[in-house]
Amino acid sequence: MSPQSLYRLDKTLSGWLCWLAGILVRRSAPCPQPYEWKRIAVAKYMGMGSLVLATPLLQILRRQIPQAEIALVTATNLSELARMMPVDKVFTWDFRSVTSATKTFPSFILALRRWRPDVFFDLEFFVNTSALIAWFSGAPIRVGFHHAQSPRGRLLTHYLPVTPRHTTELFASLAWALGIDIEPLPPLWKMRYDPKRVRDEVRSLPKPFIVVNPNAGELALQRRWMPERFHELLRRLLKSFPSVHFVLIGSPTERTHVASVLKDLTTHPKIINLAGQLNLDELCFVLEHAIALITNDSGPMHIAAAMGTPSIALFGPETPEHYGPLGDRHQVLYKRLLCSPCLSPFDGKLFPCPFKVQCLRLISVDEVMKAVEETVSSQLALQQ
């Protein structure tokens, strides 16, 4: 299902179900204390990057409640990434279509109820369906985000507002709301990928190489910098760094967009187009061994940060205050216009931009070129 269809279904059908279910909620049910917890569920269903940003919370829970088993509850298409994280179990729900969502929902909920979580952390901001799942799980403690116009708070035992903080802090604040010490906040978890699943041709990529990600994922395509500017940037970088290769990445559905970026550079000897060709383990390998990543606001940006690779990150409709790459070696380009950020969880991040995405159009090739030169030059110096 498209993000727009998911949002409409969640707002209407799941919204009404939240209101109805709220009538049945026990307001004074006993809540076990953290030292009594045996099973902790942490749910995040959408966004590869957001799942990576949940890893500091997972590490806090592991550190503060070591006796508990931790399960990640997520979408089927994120199950591989989930298994690279510091969790003991993974529960998945397949909602790629209405048919698959309806067919798999009963067994998904039954598996959660049989596991009997003591606490359910719902990391979706204002998704009604996720609050319903938390309630259906039978967990006596259900903590998540809420705002006054949302029905989801009726199904939560504890809730917080979404404040202007980085998403890692927002996720960790849910533990704080339950009296758990979250300091110091751990760094992003380095993905535990399987080296055996990395093919020889990927292992043998010529070094040094820079990864270029001109994509932004299906959740918000308006986060993409213009393909013609990526093209011009590549042309200039090939001249400035003749000893460096450039590896382009993307999902199978993003091959066409990557091709529109490359144009006449497709056969250039220093260009390697791997869009649609990498499994997740290979993507982690490539991002770990790159000297830098040039990227839009996207999931690979956060994986790269977790792997210790510096990024040159282009932000427009969303703010780096919420989603910027963590660490001090990154360079973020963001114009902070009066209309920015326009992508908000309050409307499902579906705001129709009336200004032709000026926030990204105002980022020039010269600016990105300067940021890349600074980052890459320092990285190459470290390797000498």
KEPATOR-871918 format. One record per residue (C-alpha): chain; residue number from 1; x, y, z. Coordinates in Angstrom, 3 decimals. Last residue first. Layout:
<rs>
R ch   i        X        Y        Z
R  A NUM        X        Y        Z
...
</rs>
This chain:
<rs>
R ch   i        X        Y        Z
R  A 384   47.804    7.989    4.082
R  A 383   44.311    6.838    5.057
R  A 382   43.679    9.807    7.357
R  A 381   44.540   12.205    4.545
R  A 380   41.960   10.529    2.318
R  A 379   39.294   11.109    4.972
R  A 378   40.270   14.779    5.403
R  A 377   40.131   15.350    1.654
R  A 376   36.811   13.510    1.423
R  A 375   35.104   15.646    4.049
R  A 374   36.336   19.022    2.824
R  A 373   35.822   18.182   -0.859
R  A 372   32.323   16.856   -0.167
R  A 371   31.285   20.038    1.668
R  A 370   32.679   22.254   -1.101
R  A 369   30.935   20.242   -3.814
R  A 368   27.647   20.379   -1.923
R  A 367   27.813   24.161   -1.747
R  A 366   28.868   24.516   -5.391
R  A 365   26.067   22.178   -6.529
R  A 364   23.604   24.588   -4.953
R  A 363   21.104   23.978   -2.171
R  A 362   18.336   26.493   -2.942
R  A 361   16.429   23.855   -4.924
R  A 360   16.205   21.727   -1.773
R  A 359   14.327   24.265    0.377
R  A 358   12.575   25.521   -2.762
R  A 357   10.547   22.308   -2.837
R  A 356    8.208   23.532   -5.604
R  A 355    6.791   26.232   -3.273
R  A 354    3.255   24.934   -2.593
R  A 353    4.543   21.700   -0.955
R  A 352    1.713   19.188   -0.458
R  A 351    1.933   18.079    3.222
R  A 350    1.836   14.261    3.443
R  A 349    4.090   13.673    6.433
R  A 348    1.273   11.747    8.154
R  A 347   -0.440   14.992    9.089
R  A 346    0.853   15.482   12.650
R  A 345    3.976   13.454   11.881
R  A 344    5.306   16.513   10.040
R  A 343    6.942   17.132    6.694
R  A 342    6.863   20.928    6.291
R  A 341   10.133   21.714    8.042
R  A 340   10.546   24.392    6.913
R  A 339    8.074   27.025    5.693
R  A 338   10.184   29.931    6.982
R  A 337   13.194   28.386    5.261
R  A 336   15.743   26.341    7.213
R  A 335   18.267   26.096    4.364
R  A 334   19.808   22.716    5.259
R  A 333   23.160   21.237    4.247
R  A 332   24.479   18.774    6.814
R  A 331   28.149   17.857    7.075
R  A 330   28.993   14.790    9.109
R  A 329   32.100   14.133   11.221
R  A 328   30.570   15.084   14.591
R  A 327   28.166   12.201   15.082
R  A 326   24.479   11.478   14.558
R  A 325   23.020   12.006   11.081
R  A 324   20.157   14.540   11.208
R  A 323   16.595   13.321   11.725
R  A 322   14.833   15.530   14.274
R  A 321   17.057   18.628   14.348
R  A 320   18.074   17.642   10.810
R  A 319   14.669   18.984    9.719
R  A 318   12.412   17.537    7.062
R  A 317   11.281   19.190    3.809
R  A 316   14.864   20.065    2.791
R  A 315   17.928   18.199    4.002
R  A 314   21.026   17.173    2.050
R  A 313   23.524   15.021    3.975
R  A 312   27.274   14.867    3.370
R  A 311   27.913   11.773    5.406
R  A 310   30.773   10.414    7.502
R  A 309   31.080    6.619    7.884
R  A 308   31.072    5.166   11.415
R  A 307   28.830    2.145   10.744
R  A 306   25.951    3.694   12.705
R  A 305   26.324    6.918   10.700
R  A 304   26.260    4.889    7.484
R  A 303   23.089    3.107    8.636
R  A 302   21.565    6.506    9.395
R  A 301   22.318    7.885    5.912
R  A 300   21.165    4.608    4.346
R  A 299   17.677    5.302    5.788
R  A 298   17.206    8.669    4.100
R  A 297   17.733   12.452    4.130
R  A 296   19.498   12.790    0.780
R  A 295   22.951   11.376    0.409
R  A 294   26.640   11.732   -0.272
R  A 293   28.366    9.006    1.742
R  A 292   32.043    9.057    2.663
R  A 291   35.247    6.972    2.785
R  A 290   33.184    3.883    1.982
R  A 289   33.980    0.638    3.806
R  A 288   31.060    0.662    6.271
R  A 287   28.541    1.842    3.676
R  A 286   29.517   -0.959    1.280
R  A 285   29.375   -3.627    3.997
R  A 284   25.999   -2.401    5.279
R  A 283   24.597   -2.463    1.735
R  A 282   26.028   -5.940    1.258
R  A 281   24.255   -7.211    4.372
R  A 280   21.025   -5.580    3.159
R  A 279   21.120   -7.245   -0.250
R  A 278   22.645   -5.233   -3.063
R  A 277   21.763   -5.205   -6.778
R  A 276   18.875   -2.728   -7.053
R  A 275   21.211    0.230   -7.490
R  A 274   24.800   -1.039   -7.725
R  A 273   26.010    1.494  -10.328
R  A 272   29.801    1.718  -10.294
R  A 271   31.250    4.925  -11.758
R  A 270   35.033    5.323  -12.109
R  A 269   35.181    3.673  -15.528
R  A 268   32.382    5.926  -16.907
R  A 267   29.785    3.737  -18.629
R  A 266   26.723    5.202  -16.901
R  A 265   28.100    8.749  -16.945
R  A 264   25.967    9.777  -19.952
R  A 263   22.754    9.679  -17.880
R  A 262   23.829    9.027  -14.269
R  A 261   21.043   10.780  -12.351
R  A 260   18.211    9.498  -14.530
R  A 259   19.667    5.986  -14.123
R  A 258   19.453    6.394  -10.348
R  A 257   15.767    7.292  -10.701
R  A 256   15.124    4.259  -12.891
R  A 255   16.900    1.928  -10.465
R  A 254   14.866    3.174   -7.488
R  A 253   12.334    0.310   -7.452
R  A 252   15.174   -2.216   -7.120
R  A 251   16.495   -0.278   -4.098
R  A 250   19.259    2.275   -4.397
R  A 249   23.029    2.658   -4.467
R  A 248   25.602    4.502   -6.549
R  A 247   29.290    3.724   -6.020
R  A 246   31.795    6.424   -6.980
R  A 245   35.464    5.542   -7.462
R  A 244   38.290    7.796   -6.257
R  A 243   41.705    8.269   -7.891
R  A 242   40.526   11.077  -10.210
R  A 241   39.171   13.129   -7.283
R  A 240   38.498   16.655   -8.566
R  A 239   37.586   15.600  -12.121
R  A 238   35.226   12.799  -11.084
R  A 237   33.832   15.131   -8.433
R  A 236   32.812   17.678  -11.049
R  A 235   30.894   15.202  -13.177
R  A 234   29.326   13.652  -10.060
R  A 233   28.055   17.022   -8.854
R  A 232   26.563   17.758  -12.276
R  A 231   24.642   14.480  -12.181
R  A 230   23.493   15.025   -8.588
R  A 229   22.277   18.414   -9.757
R  A 228   20.378   16.914  -12.686
R  A 227   18.754   14.411  -10.298
R  A 226   17.242   17.177   -8.106
R  A 225   17.667   16.655   -4.364
R  A 224   15.227   14.043   -3.096
R  A 223   13.214   14.714    0.091
R  A 222   10.018   15.042   -1.983
R  A 221    9.981   11.233   -2.290
R  A 220    8.639   10.942    1.261
R  A 219    7.692    7.448    2.447
R  A 218    8.946    5.851   -0.779
R  A 217   12.624    6.134    0.125
R  A 216   14.972    9.104   -0.271
R  A 215   17.153    8.409   -3.291
R  A 214   20.262   10.101   -4.731
R  A 213   22.535    7.843   -2.635
R  A 212   26.183    8.268   -3.610
R  A 211   28.825    6.059   -1.968
R  A 210   32.422    7.243   -2.161
R  A 209   35.209    4.814   -3.021
R  A 208   38.854    4.328   -2.111
R  A 207   39.131    1.579   -3.041
R  A 206   38.056   -0.690   -5.885
R  A 205   35.108   -2.934   -4.956
R  A 204   36.447   -6.415   -4.165
R  A 203   34.062   -7.231   -1.332
R  A 202   31.106   -6.459   -3.608
R  A 201   32.351   -8.766   -6.368
R  A 200   33.068  -11.428   -3.745
R  A 199   29.463  -11.491   -2.554
R  A 198   28.521  -10.354    0.949
R  A 197   26.236  -12.884    2.637
R  A 196   29.136  -14.499    4.495
R  A 195   29.928  -11.122    6.067
R  A 194   26.620  -11.323    8.028
R  A 193   25.531   -7.895    9.247
R  A 192   25.565   -6.891   12.908
R  A 191   24.622   -3.216   12.405
R  A 190   26.593   -0.826   14.598
R  A 189   24.117    0.415   17.214
R  A 188   23.694    4.177   17.265
R  A 187   25.403    5.836   20.210
R  A 186   24.185    5.287   23.786
R  A 185   22.432    8.078   25.740
R  A 184   24.234    8.453   29.052
R  A 183   21.825    8.745   30.688
R  A 182   18.472    7.042   30.053
R  A 181   17.534    6.288   33.682
R  A 180   14.155    4.515   33.632
R  A 179   11.204    6.154   35.397
R  A 178    8.522    5.115   32.906
R  A 177    8.558    8.481   31.117
R  A 176   12.349    8.133   30.849
R  A 175   11.830    4.969   28.798
R  A 174    9.586    6.931   26.420
R  A 173   12.237    9.667   26.384
R  A 172   14.618    7.257   24.620
R  A 171   12.460    7.413   21.481
R  A 170   12.388   11.219   21.570
R  A 169   16.127   11.374   22.214
R  A 168   16.878    9.180   19.183
R  A 167   14.405   11.283   17.181
R  A 166   16.402   14.453   17.816
R  A 165   14.483   16.994   19.840
R  A 164   11.748   19.534   19.083
R  A 163    9.034   17.806   21.193
R  A 162    6.552   15.075   20.290
R  A 161    4.254   14.844   23.294
R  A 160    4.509   11.979   25.809
R  A 159    2.328    9.020   26.780
R  A 158    1.689    6.454   29.501
R  A 157   -1.134    3.908   29.814
R  A 156   -1.881    4.078   26.100
R  A 155   -5.173    2.996   24.514
R  A 154   -7.036    6.296   24.944
R  A 153   -3.919    8.095   23.686
R  A 152   -4.633    6.772   20.196
R  A 151   -7.681    8.997   19.666
R  A 150   -5.571   11.928   18.410
R  A 149   -6.626   15.579   18.681
R  A 148   -4.822   16.180   22.007
R  A 147   -1.472   14.754   20.946
R  A 146    0.126   11.416   21.745
R  A 145    3.427    9.548   21.696
R  A 144    3.936    6.069   23.173
R  A 143    3.812    3.881   26.279
R  A 142    1.752    0.749   26.851
R  A 141    2.052   -0.990   30.225
R  A 140   -0.282   -3.950   30.950
R  A 139    0.770   -5.604   27.648
R  A 138   -2.182   -7.538   26.219
R  A 137   -0.827   -7.429   22.671
R  A 136   -4.193   -6.083   21.458
R  A 135   -3.471   -2.790   23.253
R  A 134   -0.066   -2.343   21.603
R  A 133   -1.566   -3.367   18.261
R  A 132   -4.313   -0.751   18.655
R  A 131   -1.690    1.907   19.438
R  A 130    0.166    0.914   16.257
R  A 129   -3.022    1.222   14.221
R  A 128   -3.651    4.758   15.469
R  A 127   -0.338    6.099   14.164
R  A 126    0.651    9.375   15.821
R  A 125    4.399    9.113   16.444
R  A 124    5.234    5.465   15.910
R  A 123    7.636    4.339   18.629
R  A 122    5.134    2.200   20.566
R  A 121    6.974    0.740   23.588
R  A 120    4.979   -2.227   24.949
R  A 119    5.541   -3.428   28.509
R  A 118    5.011   -6.765   30.262
R  A 117    4.856   -8.643   26.950
R  A 116    2.793  -11.872   26.893
R  A 115    4.505  -14.032   24.214
R  A 114    1.175  -15.678   23.495
R  A 113   -0.364  -12.234   22.985
R  A 112    2.327  -11.267   20.457
R  A 111    1.935  -14.511   18.495
R  A 110   -1.847  -14.072   18.446
R  A 109   -1.475  -10.511   17.167
R  A 108    0.659  -11.609   14.202
R  A 107   -1.540  -14.655   13.546
R  A 106   -4.627  -12.422   13.341
R  A 105   -2.906   -9.694   11.241
R  A 104   -1.467  -11.939    8.506
R  A 103   -4.491  -12.224    6.194
R  A 102   -5.789   -8.696    6.661
R  A 101   -2.394   -7.073    6.061
R  A 100   -1.632   -9.397    3.136
R  A  99   -4.939   -8.550    1.424
R  A  98   -4.749   -4.812    2.122
R  A  97   -1.253   -4.770    0.647
R  A  96    2.311   -4.423    1.928
R  A  95    0.948   -4.881    5.437
R  A  94    3.026   -7.914    6.443
R  A  93    3.381   -7.921   10.222
R  A  92    6.612   -8.970   11.902
R  A  91    7.648  -10.099   15.390
R  A  90   11.402  -10.178   16.065
R  A  89   13.067  -11.783   19.073
R  A  88   16.173  -11.373   21.231
R  A  87   17.099   -7.793   20.345
R  A  86   20.337   -5.836   19.865
R  A  85   19.858   -5.149   16.125
R  A  84   20.860   -7.026   12.983
R  A  83   17.627   -9.048   13.121
R  A  82   15.599   -5.859   12.735
R  A  81   17.363   -5.037    9.465
R  A  80   16.279   -8.352    7.994
R  A  79   12.721   -7.932    9.324
R  A  78   12.197   -4.502    7.747
R  A  77   10.040   -5.729    4.819
R  A  76    7.922   -7.761    7.244
R  A  75    6.984   -4.673    9.237
R  A  74    8.028   -4.261   12.875
R  A  73    7.845   -5.495   16.464
R  A  72   11.287   -5.774   18.066
R  A  71   11.449   -8.134   21.022
R  A  70   13.494   -7.748   24.197
R  A  69   13.832  -10.505   26.813
R  A  68   14.224   -8.996   30.267
R  A  67   16.844   -9.735   32.943
R  A  66   19.168   -6.939   31.806
R  A  65   16.642   -4.174   32.575
R  A  64   18.831   -1.036   32.665
R  A  63   21.480   -1.935   30.105
R  A  62   19.256   -3.879   27.715
R  A  61   16.578   -1.192   27.941
R  A  60   19.167    1.506   27.291
R  A  59   20.545   -0.465   24.331
R  A  58   17.101   -0.747   22.766
R  A  57   16.553    2.984   23.276
R  A  56   19.880    3.761   21.545
R  A  55   18.818    1.401   18.706
R  A  54   15.583    3.227   17.839
R  A  53   17.379    5.533   15.394
R  A  52   18.177    2.479   13.238
R  A  51   14.449    1.707   13.019
R  A  50   13.778    5.325   12.112
R  A  49   16.244    5.054    9.238
R  A  48   14.574    1.975    7.771
R  A  47   11.197    3.684    7.962
R  A  46    7.877    2.197    9.015
R  A  45    6.767   -0.349   11.609
R  A  44    8.485    0.577   14.850
R  A  43    7.457   -1.419   17.932
R  A  42    9.465   -2.229   21.063
R  A  41    8.179   -5.190   23.101
R  A  40    9.700   -5.950   26.518
R  A  39    9.406   -9.361   28.235
R  A  38   10.462  -10.225   31.787
R  A  37    9.675   -6.977   33.574
R  A  36    9.681   -7.124   37.377
R  A  35   12.624   -4.731   37.874
R  A  34   10.789   -2.290   35.591
R  A  33    7.720   -2.178   37.907
R  A  32    4.547   -4.042   36.947
R  A  31    1.455   -1.931   36.224
R  A  30   -1.856   -2.669   37.952
R  A  29   -4.989   -1.770   35.924
R  A  28   -6.612    1.502   37.009
R  A  27   -7.808    2.849   33.654
R  A  26   -9.058   -0.474   32.300
R  A  25   -9.617    0.099   28.587
R  A  24  -12.976   -1.009   27.219
R  A  23  -14.289    2.411   26.166
R  A  22  -10.933    3.163   24.522
R  A  21  -11.579    0.283   22.139
R  A  20  -14.335    2.305   20.484
R  A  19  -12.244    5.444   20.078
R  A  18   -9.234    3.449   18.882
R  A  17  -11.436    1.563   16.405
R  A  16  -12.661    4.885   15.015
R  A  15   -9.088    6.032   14.408
R  A  14   -8.130    2.665   12.938
R  A  13  -10.835    2.989   10.271
R  A  12  -10.435    6.685    9.486
R  A  11   -6.949    7.995   10.250
R  A  10   -5.216    4.662    9.748
R  A   9   -6.968    3.945    6.485
R  A   8   -6.130    7.417    5.136
R  A   7   -2.502    7.182    6.278
R  A   6   -1.996    3.741    4.760
R  A   5   -3.460    4.897    1.458
R  A   4   -1.137    7.936    1.353
R  A   3    1.915    5.839    2.300
R  A   2    1.144    3.552   -0.678
R  A   1    0.000    0.000    0.000
</rs>
